[in-house]
Amino acid sequence: MKKSQRQLLLVIGQILLDLLSVAAAFSLVYRWRFEQDIADRYVPPSPQTGTIMLALLLLPVLIAFQSAQLYNLRRAGSPVDQSFKVFRAISVGTMIGVALNTIVLRERFVYSALIVAYGWLFSIVLVVIVRFLYGQALAWLRQRGYDQQYVLIVGAGEVGQMILEQIELSPRLGYQVVGFLDENGDIQAQRPILAAPEEIATVLAQQHVDEVIVAMQAPYQRVLDIVSLCGNFPVEIKVYPDAFQIITRNEVTIGDLNGLPLAAVRNPALGGFHRVLKRAMDICISSLVLVLAAPLLLLIALLIKLQSPGPALYIQERVGLDGKPFYMIKFRTMAMDAEKRTGPVWAAPADPRVTPLGRFLRRYSLDELPQFINVLLGDMSVVGPRAERPCFVEQFSQMVPGYMQRHKERAGITGWAQIHGLRGDTSIEERTKYDLYYVENWSIAFDLKIMVRTVFEVLSGSSY
């Protein structure tokens, strides 16, 4: 079983335990209260109503847990910090769940203030206990070789050896050190010296590494350069606190390794359950758009055929997830053989090759509606970095450091760069910065924010 599949199973297990814990807490409190003296004043709901009540409560709780990043199953972290996150997530989820029940069920709504208070408190206690037990079970499995995390340590000096010692003292975390990177090969390290730090990209391409820990006491710029060299690889990067203070372009989070503080500079945001969740959202949205917009799609195709000779759809090779090519579908907005003389070039706002109808379609992004077919097929996502043509990708990957990292996620119809006006003939360096920020900071809320802003951009006619 692949590592991503194992992690997905672990996250699904955690989700099921959380939902069962909250459901059990409210169900037990609910049953207990109806066995008290309030039974004469309230009529217990039917099984169907009870199921609806529970579903309307569990859905916002699940979303609150996801928003609190409680499904990023970190190997090392404070149980106290996790308990506070659980407290906040259940508090927010319960309030929203009770409000949904009040709106949807109305006269059938039979929660009392006491049931809500007791259920909320019992849920927090039960979830914290179950999560602790689940964490202990995972630690037991990891100590026996399941779900290992392969670590590369940059720096074999005193700090690197200290990190290695902490890893060896904590087998329950499931870390395996594959080796060190250090220019001083004569250091008596307990793991092999694989190469000099500047050769980290070569080592990452050859070795299976999940996490890089930078343990160098070196000039700030050198640490930054080493972190930058990891840009094209889906690895988590952590640095020892002496170095993390200078990482100003990324949001850092402080964790610990058996009491030793480490700063997470970059975590692959989309993986495991998150990737499944985003894919499910893509399927739902693309299916809905294609069904509702079907008459409009047919009308646009007919108008294109009437205005100019040639097919209504334009199919072009683009680069998507993991740098693999796919064929993107759009409405044709240019005359036939538009690139016969110019070759592959970006379209400009006053491009003479664009037809009058095509200019209107581009202004309101209607030419991109067929891309929801690509989303449904799994080639693209609703939100993500913009898909570029292979010739441009090859060119940009040599010009812009870390450019290929944006291909670790599916290309999107819209994205963080696009809503900031970075599309077409604009600075590729700036676009890459926005794309990498999105890749490293993905969340459901972030996607929804981009979608809402895209709708306003399209309606204003400023999306060209």
N, C-alpha and C positions, 0 to 999 in steps of 0.2 A: 504494500500500500504506500502511495506517495505521501510525502510530508504534508502537502497541502490538504490531502484527503484526511489524514490523521487529525490535523488541526481543526478541520471542519467538523469532524465527528465529536471532538472534545468540546467545541463551542456549542454544537447542537445539544450535547448532553447537558451543558451548563444552562442553556436556555430552557430546556424541558424541566430541569430541577427548579429553576427560579419560578416558572409558571405554576408548577405543581405546588410549590411552597406557598405562593400567594393565594392560589385557589384553595388549598387546604386550610390556610389560616382564616380566610373569610367564610368558608363553608362551615368550619367548626364553630366560629363565633356566631354565625347566623343561626345554626341549629341550636346552639346553647341558649341564645336569647329567646328563641321561639318556644323553648321549653320552660321559660320563666313566666312570670305573671303577665307579660305583655301579650301572651297568646290569645287572650280574650279580645284584645284591641286590634290585632293584626291578623289577617288571613294569609297563611303561607302561600307563596307564588306557585304556579304550576311548574312542572319540570321544564317546559319550553321557555317560560319566562325566566326561570332561574338560570338556564343556560345562556340566554341573551344577556342577563345582568352580569354574569361572570365574564362573558366574552367582551362586553363593553368596558369592563374593568381591566382585564388582562392586556388588551391591546395597547392602551396608553402606558401601562406599566412597562411593557416590553420595549416600546419606543423610548421611554425615559431611561431604561437601562442601557439601551444602545447609545443614546445621546451622551450618557455619562461614561462611555467607553468601558463599561463593565464586561464587555465580551472580548476585550483585548486581554487574553489570558497571559498575564505577565508571570514570568518564572520567579522573579524576586520583587517583592513589594511589601508594603506595610499592611497587615490585616486591619489595623486601625483606620488607615486611609480608605481601604475598601469598604469598611463598615459605614464611614461617613458618606461615601458615594451611594451606598445602598439606601441609607436613611433619606438622602435628598431625592433619589430616583423614585422610591416608593411613595414619598410624600407628594411629589409632583404628579406621578401616575395615578395615585388614588384620588386626588382632587379632580383631575380631568375625567377619570372614570366615573366618579359620582355625578359630575356635571353631565356627562353623556347619558348616563342612566336616567337622570331627571328629564332630559330633553326628549329622549327616544321613547321611554316607557310611560312617563307622565303618571296617569292614575294607577298604573300597575307597579310603580316604584315603591318599594317597601323597605328601603334602608332607613334605619333610625340613626340619629347622631351618635348614639352609644355603640351601635354595631360598626359604624365607620371608624370610630376612635379605637375600639378594641381590635378590629380587623387590621387597621393600619399598624398598630403597635405589635400585634402578634406576627404580622407579615415580616416586619423588620427583623424581629428576633429569629424567626424560623429561617428566613433567607440567609442571614449571617451565619447561623449554625450549619445549615446545609452547604453553603459555599465553603466554610472552613473544612468540613468533612470531605468535600469534593477535592479541595486543594491538597489535602493530606493523601487522598487516593492517587491523585496525579503525581505527587512527589514520590510515592511508593513505586509507581509504574516507571517514572523517569529514572529512579535509582537503579532499576533493573533493565535499563536499556531502551525503554519505549519513549518515543517522541524526543529524540536527542536534538540538541542545538549545537551546531559545529561553529567554534569560535576561532578567529585568527587574531592574535595579539600583535600589535605594532609597537615594538620596543621591548627588548629583552633585558633591560636594566633592572634597577631596584623596584620600580613601580610595576613593570611587567611581571617580575617574579612574585611580587605581592599579590597581584591579581590571580596568577596561576595558583598560588597557595589557597586563596579564598575559594576558587573554583573546586579545588580538590577537597577542601573541607566541607563542601556543600554538594555532594553527589545527588541529593534530592532535587536539585535544580535541573539536572539532565544536561549539563554543559560538557562538551568534549573539545579540548583545545587541539587544533590540527597542527599548530606550530607558531613560531614567532617570525616577525620581519625585523631585521636589525642589520645595520651596516658592520657591526663589530662581531664577526663570526666566531671570535675566540671566547665569547661569553659562555660560561658553563650553564646553559639553559637546560631545563628538564624536558624540553621539546625541541625539535629540530629548527635550525635557522633556515628558513626557506629562501629568503632573498632580502635585498635591501628594501626599505620602506617605499622608495620611489617605484619599485617594480610591483606594487600591490595589484595593479590591474591585471598583470600577467598571471600572478598567483591566483587571483579570484577566478580567472578564466579556466585555470587548470584544476583547482581544488574545489570541493564542495564546501562552501562556507555560508553560514546563515547570519553570522554576526561578526562585526569587526570592532575590536576595542583598541582605541588609540591610547597607549600608555607611554608616550614619549615626552620627556622634558626637553622640548625643542622650541626654537623661535616660532612665534604665532603663525607667521606666513607659511612655514613649512608644514605645520599641522593642517592648515587650511588647504594646502596643495594636496596633501595625502587624502583628506576627506573628499576633495573634488575628484580625485582619480577613481573613487568608488562609484561615481555618478551613474555609470551605465550598468550597474549590477544591483539586483534586488536584495540587498543586504541591509540589516539594521546596523547603525553606526553609533557607538558610544565612545566618549572620551573621558579621561580622568579629569577631575575638576580644575586642575591647573590650566588645562587647555580649553575647557568648554566655555570659559568666560569670554573668549574672543570670537565665538561663533555667533555673530550678530544677525546674520541673514536668515537663520532658522530659529523657530521656537524650540527651546530645549525643555525636556522634562527630566527631573532628577529621580533616579531610582537608586537601588543599592544592590550590592552583591555580597550577601552574608555580612552586612554592615559596612561594606566599602562603598562610598558614594560614586555613582557613575551618572553621566549626563547623556540622555538619548538625543543625539543630534538629528537622526533621521530614522523613522520607522516606515516601512512599506505600509501605507495606510490601507490599501485594498488587498485583502487576502482572506482565504477561508470563508467564513460566514459573511463577511462584508462583501466579498465578490458575488456570492450567491444572492445576497439581498439586493445589490445594485442590479444584477441581471434580472431578478424577478420584477423590479420596478421598471426596467427597460421594456420587458415583455408586456406588462400591463399598459404602459403609456403608449407604446408603439401600436399595439392592437387597437386601443381606443381611438387614437388619432386616425389610423387608416380606415376604420369603420366610419367614423363621423365625417371624415374629409373625402370619402370615396366620390361623391358627386362633384366636388370641386376638382379633384384629380382628373376626372374624366373631362370636365369642361376645359381645363388648362391644356390637356393633351390635344383636344379638338382644335382649340385656338392656335396652338403652335403649328399643327398640320395645315391649317387654313392660311396662316401668314407666310410660311416659308417652306420650301421643299425639304424633305429629309425626315428622319424619325423624330418623334416627340421626346423620347428619352435619350439621355446622353450617358453612356457607361464608360467610366475611366478608371484605370488602375491606380490605386492608392496604397499606402503603407499603413498597416494597422497594428494590432496587438503582437508584441514580440518581434516587430519588424517584418511580419509576414504580409505579403500583398493580398489585396482583395479588390473586387470591382464595385465601385461606388456608383449608385444610380441617382441621376438628377434629371430635371427637365432641361431640355436643350434651350439655351438662351442666346446662342451665337449662330451665325450663318454656317452652313456646312463647310467643312475643311477650313475652319477658321485659323488653324495653326500651320497650314500648308506653307505659308511664306515666313511666318515669324518663328516657328518652332515652339517648344514649351515655354510659355511666359505667363506671369500672373495677369489677370484682368485688371485694368485700371478703371476708375469711375467714369471716364469719358471714352471708353474703348470703342472704336468704330466697328469692331467685329460684332458687337452686341446688337441684337434686333430691338425694335421699339417695344415689342411685347416682352422680350427678354429683360430689358431695362426695368420694366415695371415688376416683373417677377423677382428680379434681384433686389430691388429696393425693399420689397416686403418679404424677402427670403422664401417666397413661394416655390422657387425652383428647387429648394432643398427638401420639400415634402416627401418625395420618393425615397429619401434616405431612411425614412422610418421602416422601409422594407429591409434595408441593411441592418437596422437595429433589431428587428424581429428575427432575422436570420442569424444574428450573433456576430456579425462583422463589425458593428459599431455600437456605441452607446448613445443615449440621448445627450448626456453631458460628458465631455472629455476633451483631450487635446485635438486640435484640428488635423484631419488626415491630409497628408501631403503626397505628392507624386514621387515615385522612386528616384527620379533624377534630382529633385530638390532635396530629398532626404539624404542622398549620398553627398551632395554638396554641403548641406548644413551640418552634417555630422562631423565634417572635417573642419568647419569654421567655428562651431559653438561647443564649448566644453559641456558635457552632460546632456547633449541634445537627445541621444538615443534613449535616455531614461524616460522620456515622455511616451515612448512606445511600450512601456511596461503596463500600460492600461489601454483599453479600447479607445479608438478615436471617437470623437463626439460630433453630433450635429451642431451643438452649441458648446460653449466653454467659458472658463474664467478669462482667457485672453480675448475671445471674440466679443464678450459684452463690454470690454474696455476699448473696443475699436481696433484691436490688433488682429486684423485679417487682411488678406490680399497683400498688396505691396507695402508692407510695414516692416519695422525692424524685427528681424528674426531673433536677435538677442533678447529683446524685450518680450516677445511672444514666448520664447523658451522659459524665461523666468516665471511668467504667469502660469505656463503649463506645468512646470515642475512644482510650483507652489500648490497647484490643485492636486497633483498626484500625491504629494506628501501630506496633504491636509484634508483628504476626502472625508466627507460625512454626508448622511442623508440631508441634513439641514443645509449643507453647502450646495448640494445638487439642487434642492428646491429653490434656494435663493437665486441660483443662476438661471433656472427655468423661468421664474417669475420676472426677473430682469430682462430675460430674452423676449418674453411676451410683450413687455412695454417697449423694447427696442423695435420689435417688428411692427407693432401698431403705430409707432411714431414714424415709420418709414425711414429710419436712420440706420438700418442694418446692413446696407451695401458696403 
